[in-house]
Amino acid sequence: MQLSLSSTPEDKLQSSDASAKLPWLALLALAMTGFICILTETIPAGLLPLIGEGLHISKGLAGQLVSSYAIGSIVAAIPFAMFTGGFRRRPLLLAIIAVFLVFNTVTALSASYVLTLIARFFAGMAAGAAWGMIAGYARRMVPEVLKGRALAVAMVGTPIALTFGVPLGTMLGDLIGWRTVFGLMSLLTLVLMGWVLWKVPDYPGQTTNHAMTVRQVFVMPGLRSILMVVFTWMLAHNILYTYIAPYLEPIGLSGRVDLVLLVFGIAALISILIVGLLIDRMLRPLVLISLIGFALVSVALWVGGTSAPIVYTAVFLWGVSFGGAATLLQTAQANVSGEEGVDLAMPINTTVWNLAIAGGGIAGGVLLDHAGVQSFPGVLLALLLVALVIAWSAKRYGFPSKH
């Protein structure tokens, strides 16, 4: 049965069954929103040396453009969800996308480091708002039997941005300048706004009577365990990802950042395809396997980080272990929080996720300036072991053996 998205979607979804089709074009518009969020967030990682030269700052200071973006997401995510919960969804999504248009354009034109930091902060606020909406929006488009797959499709923008967007942006930055790359991202937002108007259905916000409080959601069994895994896992990831360009310099791969990121992204795309197929049956095993895989990456980089073949192999495994992370963790949180709590659980997740991104930018910058890139693998391994212990222990709630 083909779902019609042109009238009242939720009424029709209630009568849907397992034969219902995914609303691909609507979900892919959400995926493109995520693509722009991730690309805007991570593109400085590939352009760090160029941005540093263009703004006359050190690589460590350039890395704070990632931290500023993350801090904006932290500040915005929960308050935005609380105060806009009753707003209709599509106009709200369009307003968020318009903020990306404005502040990516400011970043492209700015010659001031301070102004660029401010622009990144406001773009990060838009991302915090977007990530708080995407999961709940995707799950409302489909019946219960398709919610996991719908979320996997809506999250596919993340690995695509990492697979093609960041490496291509890095390559284009070398060819036409980093400012032009941000200008091109502004053009993408215009395309996305038209796409949303064309294919994404509108939904009402939650009524006050049915809305839950942040505290009610936060104390749900299992949610805090998931959030601790989010923080430690993403902190480890962002220490390495944000400073991948300087990490590769001692190995002689500073000119191949685009290729290294492409290897990472292809592996991440493979990962999210596998996760999309298996998530509804194997959420817990997939989380544990992903964490173990990333821990092995840190060991490989620690032992053989001066060898280019080992680094390429480790980066591929890193991508495989990371690609499905957002889908796995958000699905776990949606399962814990239920339909009434998901619209607040996702902003809480966004806040913690971006605390880890900001922490990765700051901690990585400190490690880079004071201990060197050789300190990265040991710090990553310690964080991942903590995440693995927490995930393993959350057998009843959070990452249950049976669900």
C-alpha positions as MATLAB code, in Angstrom:
seq = 'MQLSLSSTPEDKLQSSDASAKLPWLALLALAMTGFICILTETIPAGLLPLIGEGLHISKGLAGQLVSSYAIGSIVAAIPFAMFTGGFRRRPLLLAIIAVFLVFNTVTALSASYVLTLIARFFAGMAAGAAWGMIAGYARRMVPEVLKGRALAVAMVGTPIALTFGVPLGTMLGDLIGWRTVFGLMSLLTLVLMGWVLWKVPDYPGQTTNHAMTVRQVFVMPGLRSILMVVFTWMLAHNILYTYIAPYLEPIGLSGRVDLVLLVFGIAALISILIVGLLIDRMLRPLVLISLIGFALVSVALWVGGTSAPIVYTAVFLWGVSFGGAATLLQTAQANVSGEEGVDLAMPINTTVWNLAIAGGGIAGGVLLDHAGVQSFPGVLLALLLVALVIAWSAKRYGFPSKH';
ca = [
       0.000    0.000    0.000;
       1.390    3.408   -0.962;
       1.030    6.045    1.727;
      -0.357    9.373    0.651;
       1.503   12.274    2.199;
      -0.686   14.963    0.724;
      -3.440   14.898    3.363;
      -3.423   14.178    7.093;
      -0.446   11.805    7.426;
      -0.897   10.549   10.974;
      -4.473    9.421   10.387;
      -3.379    7.283    7.470;
      -0.333    5.908    9.250;
      -2.533    4.462   11.963;
      -4.155    2.164    9.406;
      -0.868    1.176    7.755;
       0.583   -2.329    7.887;
       3.849   -4.047    7.054;
       3.271   -3.593    3.325;
       3.522    0.194    3.648;
       6.227    1.871    1.596;
       8.835    4.254    2.870;
       8.222    7.863    1.731;
      11.673    7.996    0.169;
      11.724   11.537   -1.193;
      10.465   13.021    2.076;
      12.949   11.016    4.149;
      15.804   11.903    1.804;
      14.988   15.599    2.243;
      15.525   15.056    5.970;
      18.731   13.204    5.097;
      19.903   16.210    3.091;
      19.192   18.410    6.097;
      21.468   16.146    8.107;
      23.998   16.241    5.260;
      24.176   20.037    5.481;
      24.420   19.890    9.289;
      27.329   17.440    9.168;
      29.064   19.124    6.240;
      28.849   22.544    7.887;
      30.138   21.051   11.131;
      33.020   18.956    9.812;
      34.282   20.752    6.706;
      36.817   22.785    8.745;
      38.550   19.477    9.641;
      39.609   19.023    6.018;
      40.316   22.727    5.458;
      42.096   23.443    8.743;
      45.441   24.577    7.240;
      43.722   26.735    4.594;
      41.382   28.367    7.107;
      44.303   29.003    9.431;
      46.219   30.755    6.651;
      43.171   32.674    5.445;
      42.303   34.032    8.880;
      45.952   34.280   10.036;
      45.490   31.957   12.994;
      47.037   28.697   14.247;
      45.597   25.272   13.421;
      44.561   24.919   17.057;
      42.531   28.137   16.852;
      41.084   27.064   13.498;
      39.931   23.859   15.191;
      37.825   25.982   17.543;
      35.532   26.738   14.594;
      34.304   23.170   15.099;
      33.981   23.751   18.848;
      32.060   27.009   18.330;
      29.577   25.219   16.075;
      29.141   22.486   18.681;
      28.620   24.994   21.492;
      25.859   26.638   19.441;
      24.136   23.256   19.163;
      24.507   22.682   22.898;
      22.951   26.040   23.748;
      20.038   25.685   21.335;
      18.919   22.060   21.275;
      16.884   21.624   24.465;
      15.451   25.181   24.783;
      14.482   25.100   21.110;
      12.606   21.822   21.546;
      10.859   23.085   24.684;
       9.696   26.382   23.234;
       8.821   25.222   19.713;
       7.222   21.864   20.569;
       3.791   23.191   19.635;
       4.894   24.706   16.297;
       4.010   23.071   13.009;
       6.959   21.026   11.806;
       7.568   22.046    8.184;
       7.666   25.851    8.658;
      10.013   25.264   11.575;
      12.289   23.070    9.465;
      12.375   25.684    6.701;
      13.330   28.406    9.198;
      16.200   26.250   10.467;
      17.495   25.681    6.940;
      17.325   29.432    6.270;
      19.641   30.026    9.251;
      22.236   27.777    7.598;
      21.879   29.853    4.433;
      22.584   33.085    6.278;
      25.505   32.006    8.438;
      27.331   29.826    5.944;
      27.247   32.886    3.694;
      28.667   35.032    6.514;
      31.447   32.461    7.028;
      32.243   32.541    3.320;
      32.601   36.331    3.326;
      34.121   37.000    6.748;
      37.731   38.174    7.080;
      37.496   38.290   10.892;
      38.187   35.281   13.109;
      35.777   36.566   15.773;
      32.970   37.124   13.255;
      33.594   33.664   11.799;
      33.372   32.130   15.277;
      30.060   33.928   15.827;
      28.705   32.751   12.472;
      29.735   29.191   13.310;
      27.995   29.485   16.669;
      24.678   30.483   15.079;
      25.001   27.802   12.399;
      25.546   25.352   15.250;
      22.335   26.562   16.891;
      20.499   25.699   13.681;
      22.083   22.249   13.709;
      21.023   21.682   17.316;
      17.464   22.540   16.354;
      17.577   20.334   13.239;
      18.953   17.260   14.992;
      16.255   17.618   17.610;
      13.622   17.333   14.876;
      14.911   14.848   12.299;
      14.438   11.587   14.211;
      10.944   12.362   15.455;
       9.946   13.757   12.042;
      11.109   10.617   10.226;
       9.382    8.268   12.651;
       6.070   10.137   12.295;
       6.036    9.489    8.542;
       5.748    5.702    8.823;
       3.930    2.947   10.751;
       5.600    1.192   13.685;
       7.070   -1.612   11.586;
       9.118    0.836    9.488;
      10.302    3.304   12.138;
      13.826    1.887   12.411;
      14.338    1.874    8.657;
      12.841    5.339    8.260;
      15.323    6.678   10.816;
      18.189    4.902    9.028;
      17.197    6.596    5.748;
      16.827    9.993    7.409;
      20.307    9.590    8.928;
      22.022    8.568    5.680;
      23.037   12.191    5.107;
      25.697   11.773    7.799;
      27.825    9.114    6.058;
      27.217   10.690    2.651;
      28.563   14.002    3.969;
      31.544   12.192    5.438;
      32.007    9.989    2.358;
      31.751   12.565   -0.407;
      31.026   15.981    1.084;
      34.054   16.485    3.316;
      36.640   14.929    0.942;
      35.149   16.817   -2.023;
      35.024   20.016    0.020;
      38.665   19.495    0.996;
      39.652   18.984   -2.624;
      37.618   21.992   -3.772;
      39.146   24.063   -0.990;
      42.585   23.345   -2.448;
      41.375   24.255   -5.948;
      39.038   27.207   -5.468;
      39.451   28.281   -1.841;
      37.718   27.429    1.420;
      35.433   30.471    1.236;
      33.937   29.253   -2.032;
      33.204   25.896   -0.401;
      31.071   27.618    2.240;
      29.373   29.611   -0.526;
      28.475   26.381   -2.323;
      26.965   25.036    0.885;
      24.731   28.108    0.992;
      23.494   27.257   -2.497;
      22.703   23.719   -1.335;
      20.436   25.134    1.361;
      18.384   26.925   -1.284;
      17.905   23.640   -3.150;
      16.904   21.939    0.097;
      14.279   24.546    0.920;
      12.579   23.889   -2.411;
      12.770   20.130   -1.818;
      11.167   20.432    1.622;
       8.310   22.501    0.215;
       7.853   19.953   -2.572;
       7.900   16.639   -0.713;
       8.054   16.859    3.080;
       4.646   16.597    4.793;
       3.654   19.005    7.518;
       2.664   17.901   11.030;
       1.233   19.709   14.030;
       3.374   20.146   17.124;
       2.670   18.413   20.399;
      -0.164   19.744   22.501;
       0.780   20.984   25.965;
      -1.299   18.239   27.584;
       0.789   15.497   25.991;
       4.214   17.131   26.202;
       6.720   15.682   28.666;
       9.284   17.670   30.633;
      13.043   17.386   30.195;
      13.324   15.862   33.661;
      10.678   13.218   32.932;
      12.537   12.161   29.798;
      15.999   12.342   31.365;
      15.130    9.958   34.233;
      13.659    7.289   31.949;
      15.428    3.959   32.598;
      18.336    3.462   30.238;
      18.525    6.950   28.784;
      21.447    8.111   30.919;
      23.465    5.013   30.024;
      22.919    5.750   26.349;
      23.936    9.377   26.834;
      27.159    8.365   28.586;
      27.997    6.105   25.651;
      27.203    8.968   23.264;
      29.557   11.305   25.110;
      32.553    9.000   25.423;
      32.210    7.536   21.914;
      31.798   10.906   20.196;
      34.523   12.553   22.274;
      36.977    9.916   21.069;
      35.778   10.261   17.479;
      36.026   14.037   17.388;
      39.486   14.274   18.925;
      40.774   12.337   15.926;
      38.409   13.599   13.228;
      38.750   17.304   13.975;
      42.551   17.111   13.876;
      42.943   14.487   11.171;
      44.980   16.872    8.975;
      47.711   17.544   11.579;
      47.564   13.876   12.666;
      48.527   12.798    9.142;
      51.441   15.235    8.768;
      54.148   13.174   10.538;
      53.247   10.158    8.383;
      53.736   12.120    5.167;
      50.027   12.065    4.284;
      49.287   15.760    4.770;
      48.618   16.078    1.046;
      46.198   13.138    1.064;
      43.675   14.299    3.646;
      40.932   14.172    1.006;
      41.761   10.536    0.152;
      41.938    9.500    3.812;
      38.545   11.110    4.475;
      37.142    9.425    1.367;
      38.256    6.021    2.667;
      36.642    6.836    6.019;
      33.425    7.998    4.384;
      33.036    5.008    2.056;
      33.440    2.710    5.043;
      30.892    4.786    6.994;
      28.401    4.500    4.133;
      28.824    0.721    4.071;
      28.267    0.716    7.820;
      24.987    2.620    7.735;
      23.630    0.339    4.998;
      24.391   -2.703    7.162;
      22.932   -1.012   10.238;
      19.777   -0.067    8.332;
      19.183   -3.726    7.462;
      19.946   -5.197   10.876;
      19.075   -2.529   13.440;
      15.566   -3.729   14.268;
      16.942   -7.194   15.194;
      20.508   -6.566   16.384;
      20.771   -3.134   17.977;
      22.784   -4.242   21.030;
      25.301   -6.433   19.136;
      25.837   -3.681   16.555;
      26.616   -1.120   19.277;
      29.105   -3.441   20.993;
      30.777   -4.484   17.735;
      31.123   -0.844   16.682;
      32.792    0.131   19.954;
      35.140   -2.850   19.872;
      36.033   -2.018   16.266;
      36.906    1.591   17.120;
      38.954    0.418   20.128;
      40.943   -1.834   17.773;
      41.498    1.184   15.526;
      43.053    3.107   18.410;
      45.328    0.131   19.178;
      46.390   -0.108   15.533;
      47.179    3.618   15.405;
      49.072    3.373   18.685;
      51.208    0.443   17.508;
      51.540    1.180   13.789;
      50.546    4.801   13.370;
      53.719    5.656   11.450;
      52.876    3.238    8.629;
      50.672    4.595    5.836;
      49.124    1.164    4.960;
      48.213    0.580    8.619;
      46.739    4.077    8.852;
      44.579    3.561    5.750;
      43.372    0.192    7.084;
      42.646    1.689   10.495;
      40.748    4.597    8.928;
      38.586    2.152    6.966;
      37.756    0.196   10.137;
      37.115    3.498   11.911;
      34.544    4.407    9.262;
      32.870    0.989    9.517;
      32.647    1.336   13.295;
      31.328    4.907   13.173;
      28.961    5.072   10.189;
      25.915    3.629   11.929;
      26.568    5.277   15.292;
      23.983    8.050   14.973;
      21.261    5.637   13.841;
      22.083    3.088   16.545;
      22.199    5.599   19.390;
      19.140    7.593   18.304;
      17.134    4.409   17.801;
      18.096    3.240   21.291;
      16.964    6.587   22.700;
      13.716    6.535   20.727;
      12.983    3.022   22.028;
      13.592    4.170   25.603;
      11.686    7.451   25.403;
       8.693    6.325   23.320;
       6.610    8.500   21.033;
       5.700   11.017   23.745;
       9.291   11.582   24.836;
      11.215   11.314   21.574;
      10.913   15.017   20.677;
      12.806   15.888   23.877;
      15.094   12.839   23.970;
      16.615   13.837   20.627;
      17.533   17.395   21.725;
      19.046   15.963   24.913;
      21.059   13.628   22.702;
      22.060   16.554   20.491;
      23.257   18.483   23.526;
      25.414   15.623   24.796;
      26.650   14.810   21.271;
      27.768   18.381   20.757;
      29.344   18.595   24.187;
      31.498   15.746   22.938;
      32.213   17.570   19.658;
      33.192   20.730   21.508;
      35.197   18.675   23.982;
      36.924   16.897   21.114;
      37.879   20.202   19.522;
      39.188   21.622   22.786;
      40.872   18.463   24.096;
      42.360   17.673   20.698;
      43.733   21.203   20.422;
      45.342   20.942   23.876;
      46.814   17.524   23.080;
      48.064   18.771   19.718;
      49.790   21.818   21.184;
      51.215   20.195   24.327;
      51.607   16.434   23.789;
      51.583   15.998   20.009;
      49.412   13.806   17.802;
      51.124   10.661   19.095;
      49.060   11.073   22.277;
      45.742   10.680   20.425;
      45.471    6.839   20.226;
      45.969    6.264   23.961;
      43.328    8.842   24.875;
      40.924    7.337   22.315;
      41.415    3.827   23.677;
      40.700    4.919   27.261;
      37.469    6.679   26.240;
      36.271    3.750   24.123;
      36.862    1.234   26.881;
      34.690    3.350   29.174;
      31.951    3.477   26.506;
      32.178   -0.278   25.973;
      31.831   -1.045   29.695;
      28.763    1.216   29.978;
      27.095   -0.254   26.876;
      27.847   -3.814   28.000;
      26.376   -3.123   31.447;
      23.125   -1.647   30.051;
      21.629   -5.074   29.330;
      18.176   -4.427   30.740;
      17.618   -0.811   29.709;
      19.398    1.301   27.132;
      20.900   -1.486   25.018;
      18.773   -4.469   26.046;
      19.513   -8.015   24.978;
      15.861   -8.368   23.928;
      13.610   -5.565   22.702;
];
